[in-house]
Amino acid sequence: MAAADADDALDTWTISHIVGTMFPILIGLSVLEMGSGYVLEELQETYLGNPTLLVLVPVMIGMGGNLGAILSSRLSTRLHLGVLEFDVRDEVLWTNVIAILGLAATVFSALGVAAWVVGQLIAEPMALGELLLISISSGMSLAVIAIGLSLAATYVSYTRGLDPDDTTIPVVTNLCDILGVVVLSGVAIIVLN
């Protein structure tokens, strides 16, 4: 019985299995990724009216995916070690979530200040308070979304018999790209209007 399980596990590490698993996922995510460009195009007036916000866009998108990738990687490692429990009483899971939220608060606060400095130098400056509110609010919202996506992607991969190392990071980073644009744009519209 154990030998059959070991053979099944080794079959999932073949190039054909990995490509067969990931190709449909990557095609679907690529189609979804076009959505973030559409959102940016639809909100062109908001960004051109406040060019300092354009400084936030690539970093917001990248950091949301990075935060999700960090958590996904940690969850996958714990899953492979056999110590991950999808239970609300799992203290290590909560420690990882709190660490991601702390990292997000630090990074998005620094991003708001950095965007303000860049705005002072090359664009029409925005008020520091508004920029910090936009950066921190959208960043923390995106961090919460990235945490949820990481947990969901790891759980779904596990229950479907897929290796979370192959599936979670592409799924989480691509979805955070799309949702990062949507969240940033939504928060900017709320704060500026």
C-alpha positions in Angstrom: 0.0 0.0 0.0 2.7 2.4 0.9 4.7 1.6 -2.2 1.6 2.4 -4.4 1.2 5.8 -2.6 4.9 6.5 -3.2 4.6 5.7 -6.9 1.5 8.0 -7.2 3.4 10.8 -5.5 6.3 10.4 -7.9 4.0 10.4 -10.9 2.9 14.0 -9.9 6.5 15.2 -10.3 6.7 14.5 -14.0 6.9 17.3 -16.5 3.8 16.1 -18.3 1.8 16.1 -15.1 3.0 19.5 -14.0 2.3 21.0 -17.4 -1.0 19.3 -17.7 -2.0 20.7 -14.3 -0.6 24.2 -14.7 -1.4 24.9 -18.4 -5.2 25.3 -18.0 -4.7 27.3 -14.8 -2.2 29.7 -16.4 -4.4 30.2 -19.5 -7.4 31.0 -17.2 -5.3 33.4 -15.1 -3.8 35.1 -18.2 -7.4 35.8 -19.4 -8.3 37.2 -16.0 -5.1 39.3 -15.9 -6.3 41.3 -18.9 -9.1 42.5 -16.6 -6.7 44.6 -14.5 -5.6 46.4 -17.7 -9.3 47.0 -18.5 -9.9 48.4 -15.0 -6.9 50.8 -15.3 -8.1 52.0 -18.7 -11.6 52.6 -17.3 -10.2 54.6 -14.5 -7.7 56.6 -16.6 -9.2 59.9 -15.6 -8.7 59.2 -11.9 -5.1 58.3 -12.4 -4.2 61.1 -14.8 -5.9 63.6 -12.5 -3.7 62.4 -9.6 -0.5 61.2 -11.2 1.1 60.4 -7.9 -1.4 57.5 -7.7 0.4 56.0 -10.7 3.4 55.5 -8.4 1.3 53.2 -6.2 0.0 51.0 -9.0 3.0 48.7 -9.8 4.1 48.5 -6.2 0.6 47.8 -4.9 0.1 45.0 -7.4 3.5 43.5 -6.8 3.3 43.6 -3.0 -0.1 42.1 -2.8 1.1 39.1 -4.8 4.3 38.9 -2.8 2.4 38.9 0.5 0.2 36.1 -0.8 3.2 34.2 -2.2 5.0 34.4 1.2 2.0 33.0 3.0 1.3 30.3 0.3 4.9 29.2 0.5 4.7 28.9 4.3 1.4 27.0 4.1 2.7 24.6 1.5 5.8 23.9 3.5 3.7 23.2 6.6 1.4 21.0 4.5 4.4 18.9 3.1 5.7 18.5 6.7 2.3 17.3 7.8 1.9 20.0 10.4 -0.7 22.2 8.7 -4.2 22.0 10.0 -7.0 24.0 8.4 -8.4 24.8 11.8 -9.1 28.2 13.4 -7.3 27.0 16.5 -4.0 26.5 14.7 -1.8 29.0 16.5 1.0 28.8 14.0 -1.4 29.6 11.2 -2.6 32.7 13.1 1.0 33.7 13.7 1.7 33.6 10.0 -1.4 35.7 9.3 -0.5 38.3 11.8 3.1 38.4 10.4 1.7 39.1 6.9 -0.6 41.8 8.2 2.3 43.4 10.1 4.5 43.3 7.1 1.7 44.8 5.0 1.2 47.7 7.4 4.9 48.5 7.4 5.4 48.2 3.6 2.2 50.1 2.6 3.0 52.9 5.1 6.4 53.3 3.6 4.9 53.1 0.1 2.6 56.0 0.9 5.5 58.2 2.1 7.7 57.2 -0.9 4.9 57.9 -3.3 4.4 61.3 -1.7 8.2 62.1 -2.1 8.1 61.0 -5.7 5.0 63.1 -6.3 6.7 66.1 -4.8 9.6 65.7 -7.3 8.0 64.7 -10.6 4.2 65.0 -10.4 1.4 67.1 -9.1 1.7 66.6 -5.4 -1.1 65.1 -3.3 -1.6 65.7 0.4 0.4 63.2 2.4 -2.6 62.3 4.6 -4.7 61.4 1.5 -1.9 59.4 0.0 -1.2 57.5 3.2 -4.9 56.8 3.7 -5.1 55.4 0.1 -1.9 53.4 0.4 -2.6 51.9 3.8 -6.3 51.3 3.3 -5.9 49.6 -0.1 -2.8 47.8 1.0 -4.3 46.3 4.1 -7.4 45.4 2.2 -5.3 43.7 -0.4 -3.3 41.9 2.3 -6.5 40.5 3.8 -7.6 39.3 0.3 -4.1 37.8 -0.3 -4.4 35.9 3.0 -7.8 34.5 2.1 -6.7 33.6 -1.4 -3.6 31.8 0.0 -5.6 29.8 2.4 -8.2 28.9 -0.2 -5.6 28.0 -2.9 -3.7 25.8 -0.5 -6.8 24.1 0.7 -8.2 23.5 -2.8 -4.9 22.2 -4.1 -4.6 19.9 -1.1 -8.2 18.5 -1.5 -7.8 18.1 -5.3 -4.5 16.1 -4.8 -2.4 18.8 -6.5 1.0 20.0 -5.2 0.4 23.4 -3.6 4.0 24.3 -4.5 2.9 24.2 -8.2 -0.5 25.9 -8.0 -0.8 28.3 -5.1 1.8 31.0 -6.0 0.7 31.5 -9.6 -3.0 31.6 -8.6 -2.5 34.0 -5.7 -0.1 36.3 -7.4 -2.3 36.7 -10.6 -5.5 37.2 -8.6 -3.7 39.7 -6.4 -2.6 41.6 -9.5 -6.2 42.0 -10.7 -7.6 42.6 -7.3 -4.8 45.1 -6.4 -5.8 47.3 -9.2 -9.5 47.1 -8.3 -8.9 47.7 -4.6 -6.5 50.6 -5.1 -8.8 52.2 -7.7 -11.9 51.8 -5.4 -10.2 53.2 -2.4 -8.7 56.1 -4.4 -12.2 57.0 -5.8 -13.7 56.9 -2.3 -11.0 59.0 -0.7 -10.7 61.6 -3.5 -14.5 62.1 -3.9 
